[in-house]
Amino acid sequence: MTHVYDDFAIEPFEAGRGLWHARIRRADRTPVVINGVSFPSVEVGFAWCDAEKAIADAKNHIDRFRERWS
């Protein structure tokens, strides 16, 4: 299930049983650019015990790095 936060789409996914991570991409599907390098999406965080915690961590990353992700 994808969650929209500001201009970003957050997709939680399970990588192993009970190991939740999050993938961030722009809601309009344009690439995320970090230091001049273009990425279709960015996977962040570490293994959380549930999807909601992975989503909260992704929101934290978006808030912290929004200026760098031109």
TIPA-694711 format. One record per residue (C-alpha): x negated, y negated, z negated; residue in three letters. Coordinates in nm, 3 decimals. Last residue first. Layout:
<sites>
- xx/yy/zz/code
- X/Y/Z/ALA
...
</sites>
This chain:
<sites>
- xx/yy/zz/code
- -1.618/-1.846/0.586/SER
- -1.659/-1.583/0.314/TRP
- -1.904/-1.783/0.102/ARG
- -1.638/-2.023/-0.029/GLU
- -1.401/-1.734/-0.117/ARG
- -1.668/-1.552/-0.319/PHE
- -1.549/-1.583/-0.680/ARG
- -1.173/-1.594/-0.616/ASP
- -1.188/-1.311/-0.363/ILE
- -1.401/-1.100/-0.597/HIS
- -1.153/-1.154/-0.883/ASN
- -0.866/-1.057/-0.654/LYS
- -1.055/-0.738/-0.566/ALA
- -1.098/-0.657/-0.936/ASP
- -0.723/-0.703/-0.993/ALA
- -0.651/-0.471/-0.699/ILE
- -0.886/-0.204/-0.837/ALA
- -0.716/-0.234/-1.177/LYS
- -0.376/-0.191/-1.014/GLU
- -0.494/0.117/-0.820/ALA
- -0.584/0.318/-1.128/ASP
- -0.886/0.455/-1.318/CYS
- -1.127/0.214/-1.151/TRP
- -1.429/0.329/-0.954/ALA
- -1.645/0.033/-0.870/PHE
- -1.572/-0.292/-0.708/GLY
- -1.562/-0.395/-0.348/VAL
- -1.509/-0.272/0.006/GLU
- -1.532/-0.549/0.265/VAL
- -1.338/-0.556/0.591/SER
- -1.387/-0.626/0.964/PRO
- -1.736/-0.754/0.882/PHE
- -1.923/-1.038/1.055/SER
- -2.275/-1.135/0.948/VAL
- -2.355/-1.507/0.926/GLY
- -2.427/-1.498/0.553/ASN
- -2.097/-1.318/0.493/ILE
- -1.828/-1.349/0.760/VAL
- -1.496/-1.172/0.699/VAL
- -1.355/-1.087/1.039/PRO
- -1.016/-1.206/1.166/THR
- -0.737/-0.959/1.078/ARG
- -0.480/-1.234/0.998/ASP
- -0.457/-1.108/0.638/ALA
- -0.834/-1.123/0.606/ARG
- -0.979/-0.799/0.481/ARG
- -1.049/-0.658/0.137/ILE
- -1.082/-0.287/0.061/ARG
- -1.030/-0.176/-0.297/ALA
- -1.155/0.115/-0.507/HIS
- -0.982/0.377/-0.721/TRP
- -1.150/0.687/-0.859/LEU
- -0.872/0.903/-1.007/GLY
- -0.952/1.201/-0.785/ARG
- -1.212/1.103/-0.530/GLY
- -1.219/0.788/-0.324/ALA
- -0.866/0.660/-0.391/GLU
- -0.769/0.354/-0.197/PHE
- -0.645/0.005/-0.279/PRO
- -0.581/-0.221/0.021/GLU
- -0.612/-0.593/-0.039/ILE
- -0.506/-0.834/0.235/ALA
- -0.655/-1.182/0.221/PHE
- -0.527/-1.532/0.296/ASP
- -0.393/-1.593/-0.057/ASP
- -0.349/-1.244/-0.202/TYR
- -0.155/-0.996/0.011/VAL
- -0.119/-0.642/-0.126/HIS
- -0.144/-0.338/0.102/THR
- 0.000/0.000/0.000/MET
</sites>
